[in-house]
Amino acid sequence: MKLIRESLDLTQAQLAEVLNIDLATVQGWESGRRPVTSLRVSDLAALRARLIHRGASPQLFDVLRDAIEADLVMDSAIQHGGGEPIVPAGHPLAATVHRRNLTNLITWTLTGSLPSQLADLVKPSPRRRGPTSSWPEFGAEERSLFFAHLLRIADECRGEADSLMRRQAIYLLAFDTNPATADWLLGEHRRSLKQARATNDVPSWVSVRSASVALARYGQQEPLIDFVTTGLRDELHATANLNYWTYWVGEGAHTYTDDTFMISNDPRRGIGSVLFGHLVERLADDSEQVELYVHTLWQLLLVNPRVVAGAPAMRAAAQRKIEELSAAPLTGAARQKLSDVAYGLRLS
């Protein structure tokens, strides 16, 4: 709401005047003391219409929709972070499979990194005065409660029906800075890897992926490299990985309520251009997931070799990134896959 107001170059008092409401209401929206979610649906729709008519971007209201859900995830974790019983039914982490736009809003509070969907929609305000934050930063107590709840979910909710909630909690644990969380993730990786090697089913390897990606944020690359080498050599598991990435970046309109789509979807039906751009943008030798990005890009071109046909700028960007990785400390397998990708791009 603050960014929407600033995009209109209005102060809080000016926005209150435009909407014919009191200043305290606007201040409450932006501080969280009077959440936007307390508005009636019809009032929120009317607010949207009036501000778009005033010049606000409709895309900012799309982000607001995700922000409301992100607030629900964070508020629920903070409220139950003191040790209250975990109730999986209706838990916001168990409702739908999250995409990056939603997750980026949640992690904004933890990293300060502006979500990519806002990059071209906001501008700095010259009217700020005093020690105001430029991002919705967690306080120390909120942060502690948030991660305490996530860790309890990951540690206690191990039933099959809780797998989505647990997986998404583990992903967010990657943004904790507590060494004890890193130790827990190492133990989780060992447990899930043992299970995956015994069963070799997709859900088990998805658990390995979650722990491996989380550990990569702590600078521990070996688990992720092992996952790429071992967990993705099977065609079914590699397809699940590609289907998840395609969904994560927002290709396709359907929202899933569990992870079965990773197996049931046919990745050849997707266009793949959004995923291609997402992966290429992240090809860098200092990227914590570069080995996974390289493998997924390689597999995407195997499934859809014409993903960049008619898009010379995308192809050129990928070729530049591959060249920049020529001296990167990659595994031999990743380097061979990059060579295959470069060859495929020339043919396309």
C-alpha positions in Angstrom: 0.0 0.0 0.0 2.9 2.3 0.7 4.4 1.7 -2.7 1.1 2.2 -4.4 0.8 5.6 -2.7 4.4 6.6 -3.5 3.9 5.6 -7.2 1.2 8.3 -7.3 3.6 10.8 -5.7 1.2 11.4 -2.8 1.8 11.9 0.9 -0.3 10.0 3.4 -2.3 13.1 4.1 -2.9 13.7 0.3 -4.0 10.1 -0.2 -6.4 10.4 2.7 -7.9 13.5 1.1 -8.2 11.8 -2.3 -10.0 8.9 -0.7 -12.0 11.0 1.7 -10.8 9.0 4.7 -8.9 10.0 7.9 -5.1 10.1 7.9 -5.0 7.5 10.7 -6.6 4.9 8.3 -3.8 5.4 5.7 -1.2 5.3 8.4 -2.7 2.1 9.8 -2.7 0.4 6.4 1.0 1.1 5.9 2.1 0.3 9.4 0.0 -2.8 9.7 -1.9 -1.6 12.7 -5.1 -1.5 10.5 -4.5 -4.3 8.0 -5.9 -3.9 4.4 -7.4 -7.3 4.9 -9.9 -5.8 7.4 -11.5 -4.0 4.5 -14.7 -5.5 3.0 -14.0 -7.1 -0.4 -16.3 -4.5 -2.1 -14.4 -1.6 -0.4 -11.0 -3.0 -1.5 -12.3 -3.3 -5.1 -13.5 0.3 -5.0 -10.2 1.4 -3.6 -8.4 -0.4 -6.4 -10.6 1.2 -9.0 -10.2 4.7 -7.7 -6.4 4.5 -7.4 -6.0 3.0 -10.9 -8.1 5.8 -12.2 -5.7 8.2 -10.4 -2.8 6.6 -12.2 -1.7 3.6 -10.1 -0.4 0.6 -12.0 -2.9 -2.4 -12.1 0.2 -4.6 -11.7 0.8 -3.2 -8.2 -2.6 -4.4 -7.2 -1.7 -7.9 -8.5 1.3 -7.7 -6.2 -1.0 -6.6 -3.4 -3.1 -9.8 -3.8 0.1 -11.8 -3.3 1.2 -9.6 -0.4 -2.0 -10.3 1.5 -1.3 -14.0 1.2 2.3 -13.4 2.2 1.1 -11.6 5.3 -1.1 -14.5 6.2 1.9 -16.9 6.0 4.0 -14.6 8.2 1.4 -13.7 10.7 0.4 -17.3 11.2 4.0 -18.3 11.9 4.6 -15.4 14.3 1.4 -16.0 16.2 2.2 -19.7 16.6 5.9 -19.4 17.1 5.7 -19.6 20.8 5.0 -23.3 20.9 1.3 -23.6 20.2 0.1 -26.8 18.6 0.5 -27.0 14.8 -2.8 -27.5 13.0 -2.0 -28.6 9.4 -5.6 -28.3 8.2 -6.0 -24.7 6.9 -2.4 -23.8 7.5 -1.3 -21.2 4.9 1.8 -23.2 4.0 -0.4 -26.2 3.2 -3.0 -24.5 1.0 -1.2 -24.2 -2.4 2.1 -24.7 -4.0 3.9 -21.4 -3.8 5.3 -19.6 -6.8 8.3 -17.3 -6.7 6.2 -14.0 -6.7 4.6 -15.0 -3.4 7.8 -16.4 -1.9 9.8 -13.3 -2.9 7.4 -11.2 -0.9 7.8 -13.4 2.1 11.6 -13.3 1.9 11.6 -9.5 1.3 11.1 -9.2 5.0 14.2 -11.4 5.7 16.7 -10.2 3.0 15.6 -6.7 2.1 15.9 -7.6 -1.6 13.1 -6.0 -3.6 10.9 -8.6 -5.2 11.6 -8.9 -9.0 7.9 -8.3 -9.8 8.2 -4.8 -8.2 11.4 -3.8 -9.9 9.8 -1.8 -12.7 6.8 -0.7 -10.8 8.2 1.4 -7.9 10.2 4.6 -7.5 12.0 6.1 -4.6 10.1 8.8 -2.8 11.7 12.2 -2.2 9.3 12.9 0.7 10.6 10.4 3.2 11.7 12.0 6.5 13.2 10.4 9.5 14.4 6.8 10.1 11.8 5.0 8.0 12.6 1.6 6.5 12.5 1.1 2.7 11.4 -2.5 3.1 9.0 -4.4 5.5 11.7 -5.6 7.8 11.1 -8.1 10.6 12.0 -7.2 14.1 14.3 -9.6 16.0 11.4 -11.1 18.0 9.2 -11.6 15.0 12.1 -13.2 13.1 12.8 -15.6 16.0 9.1 -16.6 16.3 8.8 -17.0 12.5 11.7 -19.4 12.2 10.8 -21.2 15.4 7.4 -22.1 13.9 8.9 -23.2 10.6 11.4 -25.4 12.3 8.7 -27.1 14.4 6.7 -27.8 11.2 9.8 -29.3 9.5 10.8 -31.3 12.5 7.4 -32.6 13.7 5.1 -32.8 10.7 6.4 -35.8 8.8 3.2 -37.4 7.6 2.5 -37.8 3.9 -0.5 -35.4 4.2 1.8 -32.7 5.6 4.5 -33.0 2.9 3.6 -29.7 1.1 3.5 -27.7 4.3 6.8 -29.2 5.4 8.6 -28.8 2.1 7.7 -25.1 1.9 8.7 -24.6 5.6 12.1 -26.1 4.8 12.6 -23.8 1.8 12.0 -20.7 4.0 14.4 -22.1 6.7 17.2 -21.4 4.2 16.8 -17.7 5.0 17.5 -18.2 8.7 20.9 -17.2 10.0 21.0 -19.4 13.1 23.8 -22.0 12.9 21.5 -24.4 14.7 19.1 -24.3 11.7 22.0 -25.2 9.4 22.8 -28.1 11.7 19.2 -29.3 11.5 19.2 -29.0 7.7 22.3 -31.2 7.5 20.6 -33.8 9.6 17.5 -33.5 7.4 19.5 -33.9 4.3 21.1 -37.1 5.6 17.7 -38.5 6.6 16.0 -37.6 3.3 18.9 -38.9 1.2 18.9 -42.3 3.0 15.1 -42.5 2.3 15.4 -41.5 -1.3 18.2 -44.0 -2.0 16.0 -46.7 -0.5 12.8 -45.9 -2.3 13.9 -43.9 -5.3 10.5 -42.3 -5.6 9.8 -38.6 -6.5 8.5 -37.4 -3.2 11.7 -38.6 -1.4 13.9 -36.9 -3.9 11.9 -33.7 -3.6 12.7 -33.8 0.1 16.4 -34.1 -0.7 16.1 -31.2 -3.1 14.5 -29.0 -0.5 17.2 -29.6 2.1 20.0 -29.3 -0.6 18.7 -26.0 -1.9 18.4 -24.7 1.7 22.0 -25.8 2.5 23.3 -24.1 -0.6 22.2 -20.8 0.8 24.5 -21.5 3.8 27.4 -22.0 1.4 27.3 -25.8 1.4 27.3 -26.8 -2.2 28.1 -30.5 -2.0 24.5 -31.7 -1.1 23.1 -29.8 -4.1 25.8 -31.1 -6.5 25.1 -34.6 -5.2 21.3 -34.1 -5.8 21.9 -33.0 -9.4 24.2 -35.9 -10.1 22.2 -38.6 -8.3 18.7 -37.4 -7.9 18.2 -36.1 -11.4 19.8 -38.8 -13.4 16.5 -40.7 -13.6 14.2 -39.3 -16.3 11.1 -39.3 -14.1 12.9 -37.2 -11.4 14.4 -34.9 -14.0 10.9 -34.3 -15.4 9.6 -33.5 -11.9 12.4 -31.0 -11.5 11.5 -29.3 -14.8 7.8 -29.2 -14.1 8.4 -27.6 -10.7 10.7 -24.9 -12.1 8.1 -24.2 -14.9 5.4 -23.7 -12.2 7.7 -21.8 -9.9 8.5 -19.0 -12.4 4.8 -18.6 -13.3 4.4 -20.4 -16.6 0.8 -21.7 -16.8 -2.2 -20.3 -15.1 -3.2 -23.3 -12.9 -2.5 -23.2 -9.2 -1.8 -26.6 -7.6 -2.7 -27.7 -4.1 -0.1 -30.5 -3.9 3.1 -31.7 -5.6 1.6 -34.4 -7.8 1.7 -32.1 -10.8 5.5 -32.6 -10.9 4.9 -36.2 -12.1 1.7 -35.8 -14.0 2.4 -32.8 -16.2 4.1 -33.1 -19.6 6.9 -30.5 -19.8 6.8 -30.5 -23.6 3.4 -28.7 -23.5 5.0 -25.6 -21.9 6.5 -22.8 -23.8 9.5 -22.5 -21.5 10.7 -19.0 -22.5 10.0 -17.5 -19.0 11.9 -20.4 -17.4 14.7 -20.0 -19.9 15.2 -16.3 -19.1 15.0 -17.0 -15.3 17.7 -19.6 -15.5 20.0 -17.6 -17.8 19.8 -14.6 -15.6 21.1 -16.6 -12.7 24.1 -18.3 -14.5 27.0 -16.9 -12.5 30.0 -18.5 -10.8 29.0 -17.0 -7.5 25.4 -18.4 -7.7 24.6 -20.8 -4.9 22.5 -23.0 -7.2 24.5 -22.7 -10.4 24.8 -26.5 -10.8 21.1 -26.9 -10.6 20.5 -24.0 -13.0 22.8 -25.5 -15.6 21.2 -28.9 -15.4 17.7 -27.5 -15.6 18.6 -25.3 -18.6 20.2 -28.3 -20.3 17.1 -30.4 -19.7 14.8 -27.5 -20.9 16.6 -27.4 -24.2 16.4 -31.2 -24.5 12.6 -31.1 -24.1 12.0 -27.9 -26.1 15.1 -27.3 -28.4 13.3 -24.3 -30.1 12.5 -22.5 -26.9 14.5 -19.4 -28.1 13.6 -19.7 -31.8 12.7 -16.3 -33.0 14.2 -14.7 -29.9 17.8 -13.7 -30.9 18.3 -11.4 -27.9 17.5 -14.3 -25.5 19.9 -16.6 -27.3 22.7 -14.0 -27.3 22.2 -13.3 -23.6 22.5 -17.1 -22.9 25.6 -17.3 -25.0 27.2 -14.4 -23.1 26.5 -16.0 -19.8 27.9 -19.3 -20.9 31.1 -17.6 -22.0 31.3 -15.8 -18.7 31.2 -19.2 -16.9 34.2 -20.5 -18.9 36.5 -20.2 -15.9 34.0 -20.9 -13.2 34.7 -23.8 -10.7 32.0 -26.1 -12.1 31.9 -29.9 -12.0 32.8 -31.7 -15.2 29.2 -32.8 -15.7 28.0 -29.2 -15.5 30.7 -28.0 -17.9 29.7 -30.7 -20.4 26.0 -29.7 -20.1 26.9 -26.0 -20.7 28.8 -27.1 -23.9 25.7 -29.0 -25.0 23.5 -25.9 -24.3 25.9 -23.7 -26.3 25.7 -26.1 -29.2 22.0 -26.3 -29.0 21.7 -22.6 -29.1 23.8 -22.4 -32.2 21.5 -24.9 -33.9 18.4 -23.0 -32.9 
